[in-house]
């Protein structure tokens, strides 16, 4: 297992990473499976890569990620699955891993022989169904996380029966993913719309992040108690109101830092921070870099996301 290390650098206590691959993986057709939880951003992003003979699935639990695949940019939100097919180039649009929690695995389906534990008919069905997946992003059901945890627990605490249990868990996970994809297609919805109350709150926060109103005021504006509003906001958006406000500010800051006319202090005050130090601390928590480092990296790299990748958060 590779744990709490990225590109040879140890992670902090607020950055957890574990992966099972090669001889540490129990599953013949899974090159790697893992889990990561970053409360603070990690400077190295998802390096541009393609897996010649493997599908890859990421399930996002918390946070959202700006990734790309082939020539299309994707914002992967909580509760979504991000899928890449064999041979497809993909990576992160930023040079850092944003605060997030996610699971992922790669799957190799043999071209001729049967997969371990499946008949030839079942393997052919699986091969055809995976090949017919049309949506790169789709909503995940509440069975996906327990299925991942079942497989990972057998890797974390292996026993003589672990390969059998992990293999059964893999078949279950693949079935859930295919079914979730089909249900997503059938729903004819590319994203789950926010309720009118939470959408109003999102608009209010997004349009006033330089001078944000108190949360109690926002809750009152949408006719909710503060406690109920916080719970509803997190359930529908994946963020607390404060986390969402911070995301708005940092997204705007990244745009402003691309323009040399704004100093870091100018950006800080225009976004409502009381000092450039507070702004720099918040920016680094979200991106893994100071505003000055971010500006320097953007100048030194190509404007195209495919050429801006840092290290791979899973290597």
N, C-alpha and C positions, 0 to 999 in steps of 0.2 A: 504493500500500500504506500502511496505517496500522500503524505499528510502535512498540512501547514507549511508548505514550501512552494514557492513559485519562482521558476527560473533561478533556482539556487538560493533565493533570499527567503529567510524565515518570515512568516506572517506574525502579526500581533495577535493578542488574545481576542481581538474583535474581528479577526479574519480567519475563518475556518475553512479548510480545504482538504478533502480526502478523495482518493481515486484508487481503483483496483484495476490493474492491467497486467498483461503478460502472465507470468507465473503466479501472480497473486489473484488473478481472476478465475472464478470457478466455472465459467461458462465458455464452451468451445467457440461459439459464434459471436461472442461479445468481446471486442478488442479492449474496451474500457468502459467502466461504469463509475459514476461518482456523485458527490454532493459537495456544495460549497455554500457558505453563508458569510457575507461580507457586510458588517455593520459600518465599516469605513471602506472607502473606495481603495482599490488596488491599482497602482500606477500602470501595470502592464495589462493591456486589453487582450482581446481574442485575435490572435495573429491570423492573417489570411491563410487559409488552408483548404484542401480538398481531400476527401477520403475516397480513394480510387474505387474500393469495393464495398463500402459500408454506408448504410443510412445512419444519420445521427439525429437524435431527438433530445431537445432541451425542454424541461418543464419548469416554468418560472413560478415560484411561490410568492416572492415578495420583491418589490422594486420593479423597474422596467429598464430595458436595454435597447440601445440604438445599434442594431446590427444590420448587415447586408448579406445578400446571397445572390450570386451572379451579378446582374445589373440592377437589382431592386433593393432599396433601403427598407428596413422594417423596424418598427418600434414594438418590441415584444413586451407586453404588459402582464401583470400578475394573473395567474390562472390560464395562461396561454401555453401552447406547445409550439416550438420552433423546429421545423424539420428540414433537413437537407438530404438530397439524394446522392448516390454514389457519383463522385467526380465533380460535384458542384463546389465552386469556390465560395467561401463565406468568411466573414470576420466581423469585427466591431468597427463602427464608424468613428469611435473615439479611441484614444490611445490608453484608455484606462477601463477597468471594470467598475461600474457604478455600484453603490451599495445594493446588494441583492441577495436572494436566496434561491437556489435552483438545484435541480437534479439533471443528469444527462447520461446517455449511453450511446454506444455505437453498435450496430447490428450488421453482421455479414450473413447473407442468405446464400447458401451454396447454389451454383448454377445447374448442377446435375444431381448430386446425391441428396439424400434426405437430411434435414436438420436433426440433431440429437433429440430424441424423445418424440419425434413426429413421424408419421407415415409419409410416403412419397406423395400421396394425394393431398395430405395436409400441407406439406411443404410447397407443392405446386400452387395450392390455394393462397398460401401466405405470399409467395413470390408474385403472383398476379395482383393481389390486393395491394401490396406495398407499391408495386409499379404503377397502380392506378390512382394513387393519392395525388390530388390536384392542388390542395391548399397547403402552403408552407406554414401558415399560422392558423391554428384552430383552438377552440376552447377545450379545456380539459375537464373531465368529470372529477368528482371527489374520490374516485377509486384509484387515481393515478399515483398520488403520493403514498398511500399504504402499500401499493404494489412495488414501488421503488424501495420503500423501507424494508419490506419483506426480503427482497433480494440482497440489499446492502447489509442487513443484520446477519445473514448467513456468511457474508464475507468478513464482517467485523468479528464474529464469534463462531468460527467454523467448527464443525463436528463431522463425523463420518457420514451423516445423512445430508449435510449441507448442499452438495452438488445436486442431489435429487430435488430438494426443496427450492433451491435457487433456479433450477431449470423450469420447474413448474411455475414459479413466480414470473420468470421471463415470458413464458407462453401467455400467461394471464395479462401481463403488462402490454404485450404486443396486441393482444385481442382488444383490450380496453382502448388503446390508441387508435386502432382502426375503427372501432365503433364510435369513438368520440369524433373522429374526423367525419364519418358519414353523418352523424347527427348534426354536426356543425353545418355541413353542406345542406342537409335537409331543412334546417331552420331558416335558410336564406338570409342569415344575419352575419355580417362580417365582424361585428363587435356588439357587445351588449350595451344598449343605450343606458345612460344614467337616468335616474328619476328626475322629474322636473325640479324638485327641491334641491337635490344635490347638484344638478347642472347649474342652477342659479347660484349656488354657493361657489362652485368652480369658477364661474364667470366673474363673480364678485372678487374672489381672491386673485384671479389671473389679471384682472384689470386694475388692481390697486396694490400690487405687491410692494411698491415703493413706500406706501403708507398704509399698511394692512389694518383693517378694523379688527378689534378684539374678537376672539372666537365666539364669545357670548353674543356679540352684536350680529355676527353672521348667522348664528343659530336663530336669533330672534327674527332676522330678516326672512328666513325661510320657515318660520313658524314651528320651530322645534325647541325642545329643551336642550341645553348645552351637552348633557350626557348622551342623550339620544342622537343628537346631531353628530357628535364625534364617532359614535359606533356606526351609524349609517354611512358617514363619509368614508371611513376606513373600509367597510364592507363593499362599497360600490367602486371606490377608486383604487384600493390597495394601499392607500397612504393615510396617515393622520392629517388633519388640516395643516399642522405646522410643517410636516414633511412635504406636503404638496406645495406650500408657500416657498419652502427652501428650493424645491425643484424648479419652480417658476423663476426664482431669482437667479439660480445658477445657470439655467438654460439661457436666460437673457444676458447674463454676464459673459458667457462664452461667445455670444454674438458680438457684444461690445468690445471684448478683448481682441477681436480680429481687426479692429479699427484702431490705428495708432493715435487717433485724435483724442482718445480717452486714456487718461492715466488710471492706474489701479485705484487711486484714491477717488477719482471722479466716478468710476464705476461703482465703488462701494457706496458713496453717498447717494448716487442716483437710484440705487436699488434699495435704499432704506436702511443700510447698515450704519451703526453709530460710529464706526471707525474702520480704517482700512485693515487693521489687525483682525477685527471680528470677521470681516468679509473674507480675508485670506484663510482664516481658520475654517470657516464654513465651506469655502471653495475646496480646500484640500481634503476635508472629510468626504465630500461628494466625488471628487475627481482623482484624488491621490497626488495632486500637484498643486503648487501655489499658482496664483494668477499669472505671475511673471513666468514661471516655468511653462504653463499652458500656452501663453502667448509665444514664447520662444520655440516650443515644439511645433506650433502651427506654422510659424514662419519657415521652419526648417524642413517641413514635410509637404507632400503633395496635397492639394485641396481635395483630391478624390479619396473617399473613405478607404478604398481597397489598398491604398499605399500608405496609410497612416497607422497601421497596426503596430502595437508594441509586442510584448511577449505574450505567450499563450497562457492564460490562467489555469490550464489544465495540464501543463507539461511539467 
